[in-house]
C-alpha cells in the first residue's frame, strides 16, 4: 500500500467518524417506546376508544382491541411508530413459547411477533389459546 493510499484511507476513516459523531448528536440511537397512552392516542386518532391492549416485553410491539371490535396493531420502527387497524377476521393469532404471532390476510404488512410472559384473558375471545 502506497503512502497516497494510506492518506486516502485515513481521510475516509476520519469522515466516517465525523458522520457517526453527528448521527450520535442528532439522536440516531433514540428509539420510540409503546405504552398504553400511545395506544389510546392512536385509537382516538381513528375516532374509536381502546377497550384492551397488550404491549410486548420490549415495548416495541402492541396489539389492542378497539370498542368497535377491530384490532389496532402498532410497531416501533426506528424512532417512529407504524400503526394499522384491521377487522378481527383479517388477522390470525397464534400463541406458542411465550410468543404471540399475528399474521394478516393481506401480505402488505409484516407479521407481528410479540414476546409475552402470558397472554391476557381478552385474547381468548379472539381465538388465542394458552
N, CA, C and O atoms as a GROMACS GRO file, in nm:
protein
  520
    1UNK      N    1   0.085  -0.117   0.000
    1UNK     CA    2   0.000   0.000   0.000
    1UNK      C    3   0.090   0.124   0.000
    1UNK      O    4   0.183   0.136   0.080
    2UNK      N    5   0.060   0.213  -0.091
    2UNK     CA    6   0.143   0.334  -0.105
    2UNK      C    7   0.102   0.438   0.001
    2UNK      O    8   0.001   0.424   0.069
    3UNK      N    9   0.185   0.540   0.010
    3UNK     CA   10   0.158   0.648   0.106
    3UNK      C   11   0.028   0.721   0.069
    3UNK      O   12  -0.047   0.762   0.158
    4UNK      N   13   0.001   0.739  -0.060
    4UNK     CA   14  -0.123   0.804  -0.104
    4UNK      C   15  -0.244   0.722  -0.062
    4UNK      O   16  -0.346   0.778  -0.022
    5UNK      N   17  -0.235   0.588  -0.072
    5UNK     CA   18  -0.345   0.502  -0.029
    5UNK      C   19  -0.369   0.514   0.122
    5UNK      O   20  -0.484   0.517   0.166
    6UNK      N   21  -0.263   0.520   0.199
    6UNK     CA   22  -0.276   0.535   0.344
    6UNK      C   23  -0.342   0.667   0.381
    6UNK      O   24  -0.428   0.672   0.468
    7UNK      N   25  -0.302   0.773   0.314
    7UNK     CA   26  -0.361   0.905   0.340
    7UNK      C   27  -0.509   0.904   0.303
    7UNK      O   28  -0.593   0.953   0.378
    8UNK      N   29  -0.540   0.849   0.187
    8UNK     CA   30  -0.679   0.841   0.143
    8UNK      C   31  -0.764   0.760   0.240
    8UNK      O   32  -0.877   0.798   0.270
    9UNK      N   33  -0.712   0.649   0.289
    9UNK     CA   34  -0.783   0.566   0.386
    9UNK      C   35  -0.804   0.640   0.517
    9UNK      O   36  -0.912   0.633   0.576
   10UNK      N   37  -0.701   0.709   0.563
   10UNK     CA   38  -0.711   0.785   0.688
   10UNK      C   39  -0.814   0.897   0.677
   10UNK      O   40  -0.891   0.920   0.770
   11UNK      N   41  -0.816   0.968   0.565
   11UNK     CA   42  -0.913   1.075   0.545
   11UNK      C   43  -1.055   1.018   0.541
   11UNK      O   44  -1.147   1.074   0.600
   12UNK      N   45  -1.072   0.907   0.472
   12UNK     CA   46  -1.204   0.843   0.465
   12UNK      C   47  -1.251   0.798   0.603
   12UNK      O   48  -1.367   0.818   0.640
   13UNK      N   49  -1.160   0.738   0.678
   13UNK     CA   50  -1.194   0.695   0.814
   13UNK      C   51  -1.231   0.815   0.901
   13UNK      O   52  -1.323   0.806   0.983
   14UNK      N   53  -1.161   0.925   0.884
   14UNK     CA   54  -1.192   1.047   0.959
   14UNK      C   55  -1.333   1.097   0.927
   14UNK      O   56  -1.407   1.135   1.018
   15UNK      N   57  -1.369   1.097   0.799
   15UNK     CA   58  -1.504   1.140   0.760
   15UNK      C   59  -1.611   1.047   0.817
   15UNK      O   60  -1.717   1.093   0.860
   16UNK      N   61  -1.583   0.918   0.817
   16UNK     CA   62  -1.678   0.823   0.873
   16UNK      C   63  -1.699   0.852   1.022
   16UNK      O   64  -1.812   0.851   1.070
   17UNK      N   65  -1.592   0.877   1.095
   17UNK     CA   66  -1.603   0.908   1.237
   17UNK      C   67  -1.681   1.037   1.261
   17UNK      O   68  -1.760   1.046   1.355
   18UNK      N   69  -1.659   1.136   1.177
   18UNK     CA   70  -1.734   1.262   1.188
   18UNK      C   71  -1.883   1.236   1.166
   18UNK      O   72  -1.966   1.287   1.240
   19UNK      N   73  -1.917   1.157   1.064
   19UNK     CA   74  -2.057   1.127   1.036
   19UNK      C   75  -2.122   1.048   1.150
   19UNK      O   76  -2.236   1.076   1.187
   20UNK      N   77  -2.051   0.952   1.207
   20UNK     CA   78  -2.104   0.875   1.319
   20UNK      C   79  -2.124   0.967   1.439
   20UNK      O   80  -2.223   0.955   1.510
   21UNK      N   81  -2.030   1.058   1.463
   21UNK     CA   82  -2.043   1.154   1.573
   21UNK      C   83  -2.164   1.244   1.555
   21UNK      O   84  -2.238   1.268   1.650
   22UNK      N   85  -2.186   1.293   1.434
   22UNK     CA   86  -2.303   1.377   1.407
   22UNK      C   87  -2.432   1.300   1.428
   22UNK      O   88  -2.528   1.352   1.484
   23UNK      N   89  -2.435   1.176   1.381
   23UNK     CA   90  -2.554   1.093   1.400
   23UNK      C   91  -2.583   1.072   1.548
   23UNK      O   92  -2.698   1.074   1.590
   24UNK      N   93  -2.479   1.051   1.627
   24UNK     CA   94  -2.497   1.032   1.772
   24UNK      C   95  -2.552   1.159   1.835
   24UNK      O   96  -2.639   1.153   1.921
   25UNK      N   97  -2.501   1.275   1.794
   25UNK     CA   98  -2.551   1.402   1.847
   25UNK      C   99  -2.696   1.426   1.809
   25UNK      O  100  -2.772   1.484   1.887
   26UNK      N  101  -2.735   1.382   1.691
   26UNK     CA  102  -2.872   1.402   1.645
   26UNK      C  103  -2.969   1.299   1.702
   26UNK      O  104  -3.090   1.310   1.686
   27UNK      N  105  -2.915   1.198   1.769
   27UNK     CA  106  -3.000   1.101   1.837
   27UNK      C  107  -3.035   0.978   1.757
   27UNK      O  108  -3.147   0.929   1.768
   28UNK      N  109  -2.943   0.926   1.677
   28UNK     CA  110  -2.975   0.807   1.598
   28UNK      C  111  -3.001   0.686   1.685
   28UNK      O  112  -3.060   0.588   1.638
   29UNK      N  113  -2.960   0.688   1.809
   29UNK     CA  114  -2.985   0.576   1.898
   29UNK      C  115  -3.121   0.588   1.969
   29UNK      O  116  -3.163   0.496   2.039
   30UNK      N  117  -3.189   0.698   1.950
   30UNK     CA  118  -3.319   0.716   2.012
   30UNK      C  119  -3.417   0.614   1.953
   30UNK      O  120  -3.416   0.588   1.833
   31UNK      N  121  -3.498   0.558   2.037
   31UNK     CA  122  -3.594   0.458   1.992
   31UNK      C  123  -3.728   0.486   2.060
   31UNK      O  124  -3.733   0.509   2.181
   32UNK      N  125  -3.832   0.484   1.984
   32UNK     CA  126  -3.966   0.506   2.039
   32UNK      C  127  -4.006   0.385   2.123
   32UNK      O  128  -3.956   0.274   2.102
   33UNK      N  129  -4.094   0.407   2.217
   33UNK     CA  130  -4.148   0.300   2.301
   33UNK      C  131  -4.300   0.311   2.301
   33UNK      O  132  -4.355   0.421   2.295
   34UNK      N  133  -4.365   0.200   2.307
   34UNK     CA  134  -4.510   0.196   2.314
   34UNK      C  135  -4.555   0.187   2.459
   34UNK      O  136  -4.493   0.119   2.540
   35UNK      N  137  -4.664   0.255   2.490
   35UNK     CA  138  -4.728   0.244   2.620
   35UNK      C  139  -4.879   0.256   2.600
   35UNK      O  140  -4.925   0.280   2.489
   36UNK      N  141  -4.954   0.238   2.707
   36UNK     CA  142  -5.100   0.241   2.696
   36UNK      C  143  -5.150   0.378   2.648
   36UNK      O  144  -5.248   0.385   2.574
   37UNK      N  145  -5.084   0.485   2.690
   37UNK     CA  146  -5.125   0.620   2.645
   37UNK      C  147  -5.108   0.634   2.494
   37UNK      O  148  -5.194   0.692   2.427
   38UNK      N  149  -4.999   0.582   2.442
   38UNK     CA  150  -4.975   0.589   2.297
   38UNK      C  151  -5.082   0.510   2.222
   38UNK      O  152  -5.132   0.556   2.119
   39UNK      N  153  -5.115   0.392   2.273
   39UNK     CA  154  -5.220   0.312   2.209
   39UNK      C  155  -5.354   0.386   2.212
   39UNK      O  156  -5.426   0.388   2.112
   40UNK      N  157  -5.387   0.447   2.324
   40UNK     CA  158  -5.513   0.522   2.335
   40UNK      C  159  -5.514   0.640   2.238
   40UNK      O  160  -5.617   0.670   2.177
   41UNK      N  161  -5.401   0.707   2.224
   41UNK     CA  162  -5.391   0.820   2.132
   41UNK      C  163  -5.407   0.775   1.987
   41UNK      O  164  -5.474   0.842   1.908
   42UNK      N  165  -5.347   0.662   1.951
   42UNK     CA  166  -5.361   0.608   1.815
   42UNK      C  167  -5.506   0.571   1.787
   42UNK      O  168  -5.557   0.596   1.677
   43UNK      N  169  -5.574   0.512   1.885
   43UNK     CA  170  -5.715   0.476   1.868
   43UNK      C  171  -5.800   0.601   1.855
   43UNK      O  172  -5.889   0.607   1.769
   44UNK      N  173  -5.775   0.701   1.937
   44UNK     CA  174  -5.852   0.826   1.933
   44UNK      C  175  -5.837   0.895   1.798
   44UNK      O  176  -5.931   0.958   1.750
   45UNK      N  177  -5.720   0.883   1.738
   45UNK     CA  178  -5.698   0.943   1.606
   45UNK      C  179  -5.788   0.881   1.500
   45UNK      O  180  -5.817   0.944   1.398
   46UNK      N  181  -5.833   0.758   1.525
   46UNK     CA  182  -5.925   0.690   1.433
   46UNK      C  183  -6.070   0.707   1.476
   46UNK      O  184  -6.161   0.654   1.410
   47UNK      N  185  -6.094   0.780   1.585
   47UNK     CA  186  -6.229   0.804   1.631
   47UNK      C  187  -6.290   0.691   1.711
   47UNK      O  188  -6.412   0.682   1.723
   48UNK      N  189  -6.207   0.604   1.767
   48UNK     CA  190  -6.256   0.493   1.849
   48UNK      C  191  -6.181   0.493   1.982
   48UNK      O  192  -6.080   0.560   1.999
   49UNK      N  193  -6.236   0.414   2.077
   49UNK     CA  194  -6.170   0.404   2.208
   49UNK      C  195  -6.101   0.269   2.222
   49UNK      O  196  -6.141   0.169   2.161
   50UNK      N  197  -5.998   0.269   2.301
   50UNK     CA  198  -5.923   0.148   2.332
   50UNK      C  199  -6.001   0.069   2.436
   50UNK      O  200  -6.034   0.121   2.543
   51UNK      N  201  -6.030  -0.056   2.407
   51UNK     CA  202  -6.101  -0.141   2.502
   51UNK      C  203  -6.002  -0.219   2.588
   51UNK      O  204  -6.018  -0.228   2.709
   52UNK      N  205  -5.899  -0.276   2.524
   52UNK     CA  206  -5.795  -0.352   2.594
   52UNK      C  207  -5.672  -0.353   2.506
   52UNK      O  208  -5.681  -0.347   2.384
   53UNK      N  209  -5.556  -0.362   2.569
   53UNK     CA  210  -5.433  -0.365   2.491
   53UNK      C  211  -5.324  -0.443   2.560
   53UNK      O  212  -5.325  -0.458   2.683
   54UNK      N  213  -5.232  -0.493   2.482
   54UNK     CA  214  -5.117  -0.564   2.536
   54UNK      C  215  -4.993  -0.517   2.460
   54UNK      O  216  -4.994  -0.503   2.338
   55UNK      N  217  -4.886  -0.494   2.536
   55UNK     CA  218  -4.759  -0.447   2.480
   55UNK      C  219  -4.655  -0.554   2.508
   55UNK      O  220  -4.651  -0.609   2.618
   56UNK      N  221  -4.572  -0.586   2.410
   56UNK     CA  222  -4.473  -0.692   2.430
   56UNK      C  223  -4.370  -0.650   2.534
   56UNK      O  224  -4.362  -0.534   2.574
   57UNK      N  225  -4.291  -0.747   2.578
   57UNK     CA  226  -4.196  -0.726   2.687
   57UNK      C  227  -4.092  -0.617   2.656
   57UNK      O  228  -4.042  -0.553   2.748
   58UNK      N  229  -4.061  -0.597   2.529
   58UNK     CA  230  -3.960  -0.496   2.492
   58UNK      C  231  -4.021  -0.358   2.471
   58UNK      O  232  -3.947  -0.260   2.460
   59UNK      N  233  -4.153  -0.348   2.466
   59UNK     CA  234  -4.219  -0.220   2.442
   59UNK      C  235  -4.213  -0.175   2.297
   59UNK      O  236  -4.232  -0.057   2.268
   60UNK      N  237  -4.187  -0.269   2.206
   60UNK     CA  238  -4.171  -0.234   2.065
   60UNK      C  239  -4.284  -0.283   1.975
   60UNK      O  240  -4.284  -0.254   1.855
   61UNK      N  241  -4.380  -0.356   2.030
   61UNK     CA  242  -4.494  -0.403   1.952
   61UNK      C  243  -4.616  -0.410   2.044
   61UNK      O  244  -4.604  -0.437   2.163
   62UNK      N  245  -4.733  -0.385   1.986
   62UNK     CA  246  -4.855  -0.386   2.067
   62UNK      C  247  -4.974  -0.431   1.984
   62UNK      O  248  -4.977  -0.416   1.862
   63UNK      N  249  -5.070  -0.487   2.054
   63UNK     CA  250  -5.196  -0.527   1.995
   63UNK      C  251  -5.305  -0.476   2.087
   63UNK      O  252  -5.297  -0.493   2.208
   64UNK      N  253  -5.408  -0.414   2.029
   64UNK     CA  254  -5.517  -0.361   2.109
   64UNK      C  255  -5.650  -0.396   2.045
   64UNK      O  256  -5.663  -0.404   1.923
   65UNK      N  257  -5.749  -0.415   2.131
   65UNK     CA  258  -5.886  -0.437   2.085
   65UNK      C  259  -5.959  -0.304   2.101
   65UNK      O  260  -5.955  -0.242   2.208
   66UNK      N  261  -6.025  -0.261   1.995
   66UNK     CA  262  -6.096  -0.134   1.996
   66UNK      C  263  -6.244  -0.157   2.028
   66UNK      O  264  -6.294  -0.268   2.014
   67UNK      N  265  -6.312  -0.051   2.072
   67UNK     CA  266  -6.451  -0.067   2.114
   67UNK      C  267  -6.546  -0.099   1.999
   67UNK      O  268  -6.660  -0.139   2.024
   68UNK      N  269  -6.502  -0.083   1.875
   68UNK     CA  270  -6.587  -0.121   1.761
   68UNK      C  271  -6.557  -0.262   1.711
   68UNK      O  272  -6.610  -0.305   1.609
   69UNK      N  273  -6.472  -0.336   1.785
   69UNK     CA  274  -6.442  -0.474   1.751
   69UNK      C  275  -6.318  -0.494   1.664
   69UNK      O  276  -6.272  -0.607   1.649
   70UNK      N  277  -6.266  -0.389   1.607
   70UNK     CA  278  -6.146  -0.403   1.524
   70UNK      C  279  -6.021  -0.413   1.612
   70UNK      O  280  -6.028  -0.392   1.734
   71UNK      N  281  -5.909  -0.445   1.550
   71UNK     CA  282  -5.781  -0.457   1.619
   71UNK      C  283  -5.687  -0.346   1.575
   71UNK      O  284  -5.682  -0.310   1.457
   72UNK      N  285  -5.612  -0.292   1.669
   72UNK     CA  286  -5.508  -0.195   1.641
   72UNK      C  287  -5.374  -0.264   1.661
   72UNK      O  288  -5.348  -0.322   1.767
   73UNK      N  289  -5.290  -0.259   1.560
   73UNK     CA  290  -5.158  -0.319   1.566
   73UNK      C  291  -5.057  -0.206   1.555
   73UNK      O  292  -5.066  -0.122   1.465
   74UNK      N  293  -4.961  -0.202   1.646
   74UNK     CA  294  -4.860  -0.095   1.644
   74UNK      C  295  -4.722  -0.158   1.660
   74UNK      O  296  -4.703  -0.252   1.737
   75UNK      N  297  -4.626  -0.104   1.584
   75UNK     CA  298  -4.488  -0.150   1.590
   75UNK      C  299  -4.395  -0.029   1.592
   75UNK      O  300  -4.420   0.071   1.526
   76UNK      N  301  -4.289  -0.040   1.669
   76UNK     CA  302  -4.185   0.062   1.667
   76UNK      C  303  -4.095   0.035   1.548
   76UNK      O  304  -4.050  -0.077   1.527
   77UNK      N  305  -4.071   0.139   1.470
   77UNK     CA  306  -3.982   0.128   1.355
   77UNK      C  307  -3.884   0.243   1.366
   77UNK      O  308  -3.918   0.358   1.339
   78UNK      N  309  -3.759   0.211   1.405
   78UNK     CA  310  -3.654   0.311   1.429
   78UNK      C  311  -3.702   0.405   1.539
   78UNK      O  312  -3.725   0.360   1.652
   79UNK      N  313  -3.718   0.534   1.509
   79UNK     CA  314  -3.761   0.627   1.614
   79UNK      C  315  -3.906   0.668   1.596
   79UNK      O  316  -3.950   0.768   1.654
   80UNK      N  317  -3.982   0.593   1.515
   80UNK     CA  318  -4.123   0.624   1.492
   80UNK      C  319  -4.210   0.503   1.514
   80UNK      O  320  -4.164   0.397   1.556
   81UNK      N  321  -4.338   0.520   1.485
   81UNK     CA  322  -4.435   0.413   1.503
   81UNK      C  323  -4.506   0.384   1.371
   81UNK      O  324  -4.529   0.473   1.289
   82UNK      N  325  -4.540   0.259   1.354
   82UNK     CA  326  -4.625   0.217   1.243
   82UNK      C  327  -4.749   0.157   1.306
   82UNK      O  328  -4.740   0.071   1.394
   83UNK      N  329  -4.865   0.201   1.262
   83UNK     CA  330  -4.990   0.150   1.320
   83UNK      C  331  -5.085   0.110   1.209
   83UNK      O  332  -5.084   0.166   1.099
   84UNK      N  333  -5.166   0.012   1.240
   84UNK     CA  334  -5.263  -0.038   1.144
   84UNK      C  335  -5.387  -0.086   1.219
   84UNK      O  336  -5.376  -0.144   1.327
   85UNK      N  337  -5.503  -0.060   1.162
   85UNK     CA  338  -5.628  -0.108   1.219
   85UNK      C  339  -5.688  -0.208   1.120
   85UNK      O  340  -5.702  -0.179   1.002
   86UNK      N  341  -5.724  -0.325   1.173
   86UNK     CA  342  -5.779  -0.431   1.089
   86UNK      C  343  -5.902  -0.492   1.157
   86UNK      O  344  -5.916  -0.486   1.280
   87UNK      N  345  -5.988  -0.551   1.077
   87UNK     CA  346  -6.100  -0.628   1.130
   87UNK      C  347  -6.046  -0.759   1.189
   87UNK      O  348  -5.945  -0.811   1.142
   88UNK      N  349  -6.114  -0.811   1.291
   88UNK     CA  350  -6.068  -0.936   1.353
   88UNK      C  351  -6.055  -1.048   1.251
   88UNK      O  352  -5.966  -1.132   1.261
   89UNK      N  353  -6.143  -1.049   1.153
   89UNK     CA  354  -6.143  -1.155   1.053
   89UNK      C  355  -6.022  -1.148   0.961
   89UNK      O  356  -5.991  -1.246   0.894
   90UNK      N  357  -5.955  -1.036   0.956
   90UNK     CA  358  -5.840  -1.018   0.868
   90UNK      C  359  -5.707  -1.051   0.937
   90UNK      O  360  -5.600  -1.030   0.881
   91UNK      N  361  -5.715  -1.103   1.058
   91UNK     CA  362  -5.593  -1.135   1.133
   91UNK      C  363  -5.604  -1.276   1.192
   91UNK      O  364  -5.712  -1.320   1.232
   92UNK      N  365  -5.492  -1.344   1.195
   92UNK     CA  366  -5.486  -1.476   1.257
   92UNK      C  367  -5.384  -1.470   1.370
   92UNK      O  368  -5.269  -1.432   1.349
   93UNK      N  369  -5.427  -1.510   1.488
   93UNK     CA  370  -5.341  -1.507   1.606
   93UNK      C  371  -5.302  -1.648   1.647
   93UNK      O  372  -5.385  -1.739   1.648
   94UNK      N  373  -5.175  -1.665   1.679
   94UNK     CA  374  -5.125  -1.792   1.729
   94UNK      C  375  -5.040  -1.765   1.853
   94UNK      O  376  -4.975  -1.661   1.863
   95UNK      N  377  -5.040  -1.859   1.947
   95UNK     CA  378  -4.963  -1.846   2.069
   95UNK      C  379  -4.873  -1.969   2.083
   95UNK      O  380  -4.918  -2.082   2.065
   96UNK      N  381  -4.745  -1.945   2.114
   96UNK     CA  382  -4.654  -2.055   2.139
   96UNK      C  383  -4.522  -2.009   2.192
   96UNK      O  384  -4.466  -1.910   2.144
   97UNK      N  385  -4.470  -2.078   2.292
   97UNK     CA  386  -4.339  -2.049   2.350
   97UNK      C  387  -4.324  -1.902   2.390
   97UNK      O  388  -4.229  -1.835   2.351
   98UNK      N  389  -4.422  -1.853   2.469
   98UNK     CA  390  -4.422  -1.715   2.519
   98UNK      C  391  -4.416  -1.612   2.406
   98UNK      O  392  -4.358  -1.505   2.422
   99UNK      N  393  -4.476  -1.646   2.293
   99UNK     CA  394  -4.474  -1.558   2.178
   99UNK      C  395  -4.612  -1.554   2.113
   99UNK      O  396  -4.671  -1.658   2.084
  100UNK      N  397  -4.662  -1.433   2.090
  100UNK     CA  398  -4.787  -1.413   2.018
  100UNK      C  399  -4.751  -1.373   1.876
  100UNK      O  400  -4.676  -1.278   1.854
  101UNK      N  401  -4.806  -1.445   1.780
  101UNK     CA  402  -4.778  -1.417   1.639
  101UNK      C  403  -4.910  -1.380   1.571
  101UNK      O  404  -5.007  -1.456   1.577
  102UNK      N  405  -4.911  -1.266   1.509
  102UNK     CA  406  -5.029  -1.218   1.438
  102UNK      C  407  -4.993  -1.204   1.291
  102UNK      O  408  -4.902  -1.129   1.256
  103UNK      N  409  -5.064  -1.276   1.206
  103UNK     CA  410  -5.044  -1.263   1.062
  103UNK      C  411  -5.171  -1.205   1.001
  103UNK      O  412  -5.281  -1.222   1.055
  104UNK      N  413  -5.154  -1.138   0.890
  104UNK     CA  414  -5.264  -1.066   0.826
  104UNK      C  415  -5.309  -1.136   0.700
  104UNK      O  416  -5.232  -1.209   0.636
  105UNK      N  417  -5.435  -1.114   0.663
  105UNK     CA  418  -5.491  -1.174   0.542
  105UNK      C  419  -5.418  -1.123   0.418
  105UNK      O  420  -5.395  -1.198   0.324
  106UNK      N  421  -5.381  -0.996   0.418
  106UNK     CA  422  -5.304  -0.943   0.305
  106UNK      C  423  -5.156  -0.946   0.341
  106UNK      O  424  -5.120  -0.945   0.459
  107UNK      N  425  -5.073  -0.949   0.242
  107UNK     CA  426  -4.928  -0.959   0.265
  107UNK      C  427  -4.860  -0.823   0.270
  107UNK      O  428  -4.737  -0.816   0.278
  108UNK      N  429  -4.937  -0.716   0.267
  108UNK     CA  430  -4.880  -0.582   0.262
  108UNK      C  431  -4.821  -0.535   0.394
  108UNK      O  432  -4.751  -0.434   0.397
  109UNK      N  433  -4.847  -0.604   0.502
  109UNK     CA  434  -4.798  -0.564   0.633
  109UNK      C  435  -4.733  -0.686   0.696
  109UNK      O  436  -4.794  -0.792   0.700
  110UNK      N  437  -4.611  -0.673   0.745
  110UNK     CA  438  -4.543  -0.791   0.801
  110UNK      C  439  -4.610  -0.843   0.928
  110UNK      O  440  -4.681  -0.769   0.996
  111UNK      N  441  -4.587  -0.967   0.957
  111UNK     CA  442  -4.642  -1.029   1.078
  111UNK      C  443  -4.595  -0.955   1.202
  111UNK      O  444  -4.489  -0.893   1.203
  112UNK      N  445  -4.676  -0.961   1.305
  112UNK     CA  446  -4.642  -0.902   1.433
  112UNK      C  447  -4.600  -1.016   1.525
  112UNK      O  448  -4.677  -1.110   1.547
  113UNK      N  449  -4.480  -1.008   1.578
  113UNK     CA  450  -4.429  -1.108   1.671
  113UNK      C  451  -4.406  -1.039   1.805
  113UNK      O  452  -4.326  -0.946   1.814
  114UNK      N  453  -4.475  -1.087   1.908
  114UNK     CA  454  -4.466  -1.025   2.039
  114UNK      C  455  -4.423  -1.127   2.144
  114UNK      O  456  -4.480  -1.236   2.154
  115UNK      N  457  -4.323  -1.091   2.221
  115UNK     CA  458  -4.281  -1.174   2.334
  115UNK      C  459  -4.363  -1.132   2.455
  115UNK      O  460  -4.361  -1.016   2.496
  116UNK      N  461  -4.436  -1.228   2.513
  116UNK     CA  462  -4.519  -1.203   2.630
  116UNK      C  463  -4.500  -1.315   2.730
  116UNK      O  464  -4.480  -1.431   2.692
  117UNK      N  465  -4.506  -1.281   2.858
  117UNK     CA  466  -4.500  -1.386   2.960
  117UNK      C  467  -4.627  -1.471   2.955
  117UNK      O  468  -4.620  -1.593   2.952
  118UNK      N  469  -4.742  -1.406   2.955
  118UNK     CA  470  -4.871  -1.473   2.947
  118UNK      C  471  -4.966  -1.387   2.866
  118UNK      O  472  -4.966  -1.264   2.881
  119UNK      N  473  -5.045  -1.447   2.780
  119UNK     CA  474  -5.141  -1.366   2.705
  119UNK      C  475  -5.254  -1.320   2.798
  119UNK      O  476  -5.298  -1.397   2.883
  120UNK      N  477  -5.300  -1.196   2.783
  120UNK     CA  478  -5.411  -1.150   2.866
  120UNK      C  479  -5.540  -1.224   2.831
  120UNK      O  480  -5.554  -1.273   2.719
  121UNK      N  481  -5.633  -1.234   2.925
  121UNK     CA  482  -5.756  -1.312   2.903
  121UNK      C  483  -5.838  -1.266   2.782
  121UNK      O  484  -5.902  -1.349   2.718
  122UNK      N  485  -5.838  -1.138   2.748
  122UNK     CA  486  -5.922  -1.091   2.637
  122UNK      C  487  -5.877  -1.149   2.503
  122UNK      O  488  -5.954  -1.148   2.407
  123UNK      N  489  -5.754  -1.200   2.494
  123UNK     CA  490  -5.709  -1.260   2.369
  123UNK      C  491  -5.781  -1.391   2.340
  123UNK      O  492  -5.790  -1.433   2.224
  124UNK      N  493  -5.833  -1.456   2.444
  124UNK     CA  494  -5.908  -1.581   2.423
  124UNK      C  495  -6.032  -1.557   2.338
  124UNK      O  496  -6.074  -1.644   2.262
  125UNK      N  497  -6.090  -1.438   2.352
  125UNK     CA  498  -6.208  -1.402   2.271
  125UNK      C  499  -6.173  -1.401   2.122
  125UNK      O  500  -6.260  -1.420   2.037
  126UNK      N  501  -6.046  -1.379   2.092
  126UNK     CA  502  -6.001  -1.374   1.952
  126UNK      C  503  -5.953  -1.510   1.903
  126UNK      O  504  -5.909  -1.522   1.789
  127UNK      N  505  -5.961  -1.611   1.989
  127UNK     CA  506  -5.924  -1.745   1.948
  127UNK      C  507  -5.784  -1.789   1.990
  127UNK      O  508  -5.738  -1.895   1.948
  128UNK      N  509  -5.715  -1.709   2.071
  128UNK     CA  510  -5.581  -1.745   2.117
  128UNK      C  511  -5.592  -1.835   2.237
  128UNK      O  512  -5.666  -1.804   2.331
  129UNK      N  513  -5.520  -1.947   2.236
  129UNK     CA  514  -5.522  -2.041   2.350
  129UNK      C  515  -5.384  -2.050   2.410
  129UNK      O  516  -5.283  -2.042   2.340
  130UNK      N  517  -5.380  -2.067   2.543
  130UNK     CA  518  -5.251  -2.084   2.612
  130UNK      C  519  -5.195  -2.221   2.585
  130UNK      O  520  -5.088  -2.255   2.634
   0.00000   0.00000   0.00000
